[in-house]
Amino acid sequence: MDINDKQKDKLREIGNIGAGNASNALSKMTDEKIDIGFPGIEVHEIRDIPEEIGNRSKIHSLVRVEVHVERNENESIYLGTLMLVLDRRSAKILAGHLLGDTENIDIEQQLTESEESALKETGNILTGSTLSAMTEWVDLKLKEGVPDIKTDMLGAVMDEILLKMAQHEDEALLFQTKFNFKKDLNSYFIFLFSRKGRNLILEKLSV
Amino acid sequence: MNVKMGDYEIGQDNQVLTAMGLGSCVGVCLYDQDNQRAGLAHVMLPAEDGEESSKHADVLLDSVFTEMKNKGSHLSDLEVKIYGGASMFDNSFDIGERNISSVKEEISSRGLNIAKEDTGGTKGRAIWLNCKNGNVVVRKSFTGNRKD
């Protein structure tokens, strides 16, 4: 893949600012301190990506938002997909905090409709704050899609996102950072870049 | 042995082949009763003209059928079961459905029938294929296991 260390560092810097903005937004929503871990940015074979994030067969909730670059009225390029990935327990705890009900969290139960809505809305807000950070750096018109949520085995919920990319490439650039919220939550903020989208950004950054 | 996306494995006797977290991908199970041998292919994408990557159903299935044959299995005796091809999100592109159709086409072009299938829907699946007896255990999220 045509990406060097300097380019990787630049993308990490942008991703870090985006994730920082996103964690501030999440902190305000939950009224809790949110730390972000050191962001990883690596090129991976698409088929290996679920294992990079967690156990393929374990239940996770995944909020996804597709991001496009608008070139003009008639042309938009798929930049990639932003994801908030939480294991089953973390999804219930975060949803409880978002809804202001931390007393009655039962992590054995499936997410309710209102919990799913709250997580979906979080994905929306996190995407918005990440993209506004990115826009400042790359001077591109970025457009976010409608957020979607699904709770199922990690491998299964990631399939469609990965297969969409796999139609055109074998490897993908994965940016991921862990949100440390209540210490033991397993929640990840992930941006998977398409090759075209990544090249567009690197071109803009001239690195 | 876990089988990764776009890959296949062949096992014998007491080995168990697995495909975990199948969403829109399709798991194709082949079983040779005479030799207690089984193959499992984890199909990512439908067949496409001019594409020679194992990501695509035609290339991957060609490889697994060829290796089963090279190991001594008679292709016409193989029992075939398929699982997966779900549409995981509301705003889905129809990749799961296209994978199912492509896999079925590849199977029927070899004159084989599908003995069991659990495909489509909106839930992920995990499968365990027992190489000794060809049994497949299927697990869907939030439901129990089922044996095929």
Boltz contact constraints between the chains, C-beta under 6 A:
constraints:
  - contact:
      token1: [A, 47]
      token2: [B, 4]
      max_distance: 6.0
  - contact:
      token1: [A, 47]
      token2: [B, 5]
      max_distance: 6.0
  - contact:
      token1: [A, 47]
      token2: [B, 6]
      max_distance: 6.0
  - contact:
      token1: [A, 56]
      token2: [B, 20]
      max_distance: 6.0
  - contact:
      token1: [A, 56]
      token2: [B, 21]
      max_distance: 6.0
  - contact:
      token1: [A, 57]
      token2: [B, 20]
      max_distance: 6.0
  - contact:
      token1: [A, 57]
      token2: [B, 21]
      max_distance: 6.0
  - contact:
      token1: [A, 57]
      token2: [B, 126]
      max_distance: 6.0
  - contact:
      token1: [A, 148]
      token2: [B, 89]
      max_distance: 6.0
  - contact:
      token1: [A, 148]
      token2: [B, 91]
      max_distance: 6.0
  - contact:
      token1: [A, 150]
      token2: [B, 88]
      max_distance: 6.0
  - contact:
      token1: [A, 150]
      token2: [B, 89]
      max_distance: 6.0
  - contact:
      token1: [A, 152]
      token2: [B, 124]
      max_distance: 6.0
  - contact:
      token1: [A, 152]
      token2: [B, 141]
      max_distance: 6.0
  - contact:
      token1: [A, 153]
      token2: [B, 21]
      max_distance: 6.0
  - contact:
      token1: [A, 153]
      token2: [B, 124]
      max_distance: 6.0
  - contact:
      token1: [A, 153]
      token2: [B, 141]
      max_distance: 6.0
  - contact:
      token1: [A, 154]
      token2: [B, 21]
      max_distance: 6.0
  - contact:
      token1: [A, 155]
      token2: [B, 20]
      max_distance: 6.0
  - contact:
      token1: [A, 155]
      token2: [B, 21]
      max_distance: 6.0
  - contact:
      token1: [A, 156]
      token2: [B, 21]
      max_distance: 6.0
  - contact:
      token1: [A, 156]
      token2: [B, 23]
      max_distance: 6.0
  - contact:
      token1: [A, 156]
      token2: [B, 124]
      max_distance: 6.0
  - contact:
      token1: [A, 157]
      token2: [B, 88]
      max_distance: 6.0
  - contact:
      token1: [A, 159]
      token2: [B, 23]
      max_distance: 6.0
  - contact:
      token1: [A, 159]
      token2: [B, 24]
      max_distance: 6.0
  - contact:
      token1: [A, 159]
      token2: [B, 25]
      max_distance: 6.0
  - contact:
      token1: [A, 160]
      token2: [B, 24]
      max_distance: 6.0
  - contact:
      token1: [A, 160]
      token2: [B, 88]
      max_distance: 6.0
  - contact:
      token1: [A, 163]
      token2: [B, 24]
      max_distance: 6.0
  - contact:
      token1: [A, 163]
      token2: [B, 44]
      max_distance: 6.0
  - contact:
      token1: [A, 163]
      token2: [B, 95]
      max_distance: 6.0
  - contact:
      token1: [A, 166]
      token2: [B, 44]
      max_distance: 6.0
  - contact:
      token1: [A, 166]
      token2: [B, 55]
      max_distance: 6.0
